[in-house]
């Protein structure tokens, strides 16, 4: 049996047991792969002559882009030819900094076909964040949207000035003009900033047939994702030609996708979740990847787009669900069959509102950038309120105590690595052998997340084993934010904790001890907010600051748990400020004056 046939067999097994998790787990096994390229071996044969929509991007004012499977096959071949002409070779690191535009999908497929290592990046990155990615990711080629060219150029200069160990020449700069494809503002131009090559005319002129230099192996590196951890620098998660492209069989099963479905995933580009549910999972199933394109999320507009687009399956983070239920869900005449959520547990009020309006129970799922979907409430299974479900096919999940012993009721979520690790698990952490060995060198991969398990095997998420927390759909590392604010001359010490927010779940709050001689007050708060705005990307900005002495242990360590408990006690509807506490929205006028 060929590698492609083995993957198709695995798809068929999961589809045949789509609503019977126990049967799916018993019948499923990961395919045995050797030489394998998902785009060439699986996507292209399915796409050839296939006029079904593969991609549909819709904004509030109408369609942005549409691609059939066959068009996507041909366009990605042209993109591969174009990238090769620009010097992209097998193993080269290509940073892709694009919003939800059709070229993002074309370039992802093209990069897979060429055997390049793709490094997706959100357009929300600050100059400093991007400079670190260029350096630590050892980037040789950059593809960026035109609106981010200045940021990229500034980041390249900063990287070169810093002289990081991964620094090397950026050999290729390719610019994608936003909304060039299938409509938009009509401002088509083949010009490009100096030193940049325009994408669209190059692709249109490129050959539709392109062959790889040599076949890619299933364990060749393919994707490199940056994700915040408990240290000052994000981790670099490396995935292979099988771990995400084929590992997302588990994600396809959780989403409940079938051939012909129209699947909408509310996600910004550049994050692993985008690859999960806007790329691999729908195309493994033969569904349409439906994308709601927006500059600022609008819940009423999103419902109109979802209803008008005939979306059958919807995946959204809890932040989005909390906004959606504020609208009249029942009035939205949708074609939805499955709705799911991931990121953190949905609270009962949100679940009840969705059930009352649509008669559909939303299903939580759990995974990480390091893995595909591990645990979920699968289609057709009873859903227990608050639980994230049971292990998905292909994953052997256990709970461990702090000493690494398996326990029955509560512990750290871990994956058994013997006799074989799950295919959806990462290769390791790029440039960090010690951390990789710690994560993958033993009998278990430890997730760092704590959960409980009941007698029926349902897992309920409790929290992180460390201090990382979620704000909206983004994971925030307190250490990283503390490392920024402590650079301010007025700050002696700082601790960042999650502060409850009614729609974003949490926002980062810094409890700050000022240096001797600096008096707390509004002016100092404004200066600190302005300082962190210059240093941090918008999605991880500190939004609240309290001036106070930090609680400490006898040995002098900051008791972050005490700070977190104080915020949790305040509750999600909190409006009152503590003494010497300032919120970003309180001083917005002063901040705007300083910009």
Buried (B, 14 or more C-beta within 10 A) or exposed (E): EEBBEBBBEBBEBBBEBBEBBEBBBEBBBBBEBEBBBBBBBBBBEBBEEBEBBBBBBBBBEEBBBBBBBBBBBBBBBBBBBBBBBBEBBBBBBBBBBBBBBBBBBBBBBBBBBBBBBBBBBBBBBBBBBBBBBBBBBBBBBBBBBBBBBEBBBBBBEBBBEEEBEBBEEBBBBBBBBBBBBBBBEEEEEEEBBEEBBBBBBBBEEBEEEBEBEEEBBBBBBBBBBBBBBBBEBBBBBBBBBBBBBBBBBBBBBBBBBBEEBBBBBBBBBBBBBBBBBBBBBBBBBBBBBBBBBBEEBBBBBBBBBBBEBBBBBBBBBBBBBBBBBEBEBEEBEBEBBBBBBBBBBBBEEBBBBBBEBBEBBBBBBBBBBBBBBBBBBBBEBEBBEBBBBBBBBBBBBBBBEEEEEEEEEEBBBBBBBEEEBBBBBBBBBBBBEEBBEEBBEEEBBBBBBBBBBEEEBBBBBBEBBBBBBBBBBBBBBBBBBBBBBEEBEBBBBBBBBBBBBEEBBBBBBBBBBBEEEBEBEEEBBBBBBBBBBEBBBEBBBBBBBBBBEBBEEEEEEBEBEBBBEBBBEBEBEBEEEBEBBBBBEBBEEBBEEEE
